Amino acid sequence: MKAIFKPGDKKIFTKVVGEADIAAFHGVVLHEVCSTFSLARDFEWSSRLFFIEMKDDDEEGVGTFLSIDHKSPAFVGEEIIFTATIVKQEKNELICQIEATVGKRLIATGTTGQKMLKKDKLKQVFTKPT
């Protein structure tokens, strides 16, 4: 794993809220706004942007935790800006603070954790026991 980033470094990811992002469960639409579970996916992606540059060919990142405080709705067609900021990098673990905004409106805040592991180790972990 390349140590090329430091606490305070940022990555930006933008996304327009689409129909696939709205709050719906088992085909029933609850709210026509960006769901918390869609935010979760994009929070993880935002912090993964660091690992894409950090990983060696024989490594891959894996999520270890995620927290989200959903503060305000993001409506279909609005662009959400996700800002991931490194809080801590220790050994093979990366902790990021994430903020999601639409314009000046705060949509959500949270934290992600990831670890970088060798692909061989991940293959063992992700092999279903027989």
Secondary structure, 3 states (H helix, E strand, C coil): CCCCCCCCCEEEEEEECCHHHEEEECCEEEEEEECHHHHHHHHHHHHHHHHHHHCCCCEEEEEEEEEEEECCCCECCCEEEEEEEEEEEECCEEEEEEEEEECCEEEEEEEEEEEEEEHHHHHHHCCCCC
